[in-house]
Structures are given as structure tokens and as C-alpha cells.
Amino acid sequence: MTWGDFTRMLQEEYCPRNEIKKLDEEFWVHKMVGSETEQYCTRFHELCKLCPGMVTPEYKKIKQFISDYIFKSK
């Protein structure tokens, strides 16, 4: 069994779809507040680990980070 198959099976068993949907929504509206760069980056990377489909391939992750960091921080 590959690692991808194993993680998918765990996710299907222990992560309800409504919780994953909440994380996806949080990821889309995630923004930096004031000058809290460290907290923003920490949560962004946590959400990337929890929602890998939203940041795969790598250019999606970069695009999301830049758009969140630059445009939503204003």
C-alpha cells in the first residue's frame, strides 16, 4: 500500500466531509490581519497540510500565498 492510499483511507475514515469543507472555506478566506506575519504563515502552512488538494501542484500554493499575503493584508 502506498503512502497516498494510506492517508486517503485515514481521511475517509476519520475526517468527515463537512469538517474538510470548513477547512477549505477557511483556507479561501484566510488573510493576514495587521502585521501578524508569523501567525499568518503558520496557519497558512497548517491549512496546506490539512487541504493538500488546494495547493497541489506547487504553483497553486504560491499563487494562494501571494494573493492572500499581498492583496488581503491591505
PERA-V673371 format. One record per residue. N is the residue number from 1. RES is the residue in three letters. PHI is phi in whole degrees, -180 to 180 (* if undefined). D_LAST is the distance of its C-alpha to the last C-alpha in Angstrom with 2 decimals. Layout:
{{N;RES;PHI;D_LAST} {N;RES;PHI;D_LAST}}
This chain:
{{1;MET;*;46.01} {2;THR;-81;42.86} {3;TRP;-63;39.83} {4;GLY;-60;37.80} {5;ASP;-63;40.55} {6;PHE;-64;40.72} {7;THR;-66;37.01} {8;ARG;-65;37.09} {9;MET;-64;40.13} {10;LEU;-63;38.54} {11;GLN;-64;35.44} {12;GLU;-63;37.68} {13;GLU;-80;39.78} {14;TYR;-114;37.36} {15;CYS;-118;33.96} {16;PRO;-62;34.18} {17;ARG;-58;32.40} {18;ASN;-66;30.59} {19;GLU;-70;29.04} {20;ILE;-65;27.97} {21;LYS;-63;26.47} {22;LYS;-61;24.43} {23;LEU;-66;23.16} {24;ASP;-60;22.33} {25;GLU;-65;20.36} {26;GLU;-62;18.49} {27;PHE;-61;17.78} {28;TRP;-70;16.32} {29;VAL;-101;13.95} {30;HIS;-61;13.15} {31;LYS;-146;9.58} {32;MET;-87;8.54} {33;VAL;-111;8.55} {34;GLY;64;8.24} {35;SER;-111;10.21} {36;GLU;-85;12.40} {37;THR;-63;12.75} {38;GLU;-64;16.41} {39;GLN;-66;16.25} {40;TYR;-60;13.69} {41;CYS;-64;16.04} {42;THR;-61;19.10} {43;ARG;-68;18.32} {44;PHE;-58;17.26} {45;HIS;-70;20.66} {46;GLU;-63;22.48} {47;LEU;-65;21.33} {48;CYS;-63;22.38} {49;LYS;-71;25.78} {50;LEU;-81;26.13} {51;CYS;-126;25.10} {52;PRO;-64;26.56} {53;GLY;-67;27.06} {54;MET;-86;23.38} {55;VAL;-126;22.97} {56;THR;-116;26.38} {57;PRO;-72;26.95} {58;GLU;-56;24.78} {59;TYR;-63;22.84} {60;LYS;-66;21.36} {61;LYS;-63;20.09} {62;ILE;-64;18.54} {63;LYS;-61;16.97} {64;GLN;-65;15.53} {65;PHE;-63;14.23} {66;ILE;-65;12.59} {67;SER;-66;11.05} {68;ASP;-69;9.84} {69;TYR;-69;8.79} {70;ILE;-83;7.18} {71;PHE;-83;6.05} {72;LYS;-88;5.47} {73;SER;-82;3.82} {74;LYS;-82;0.00}}
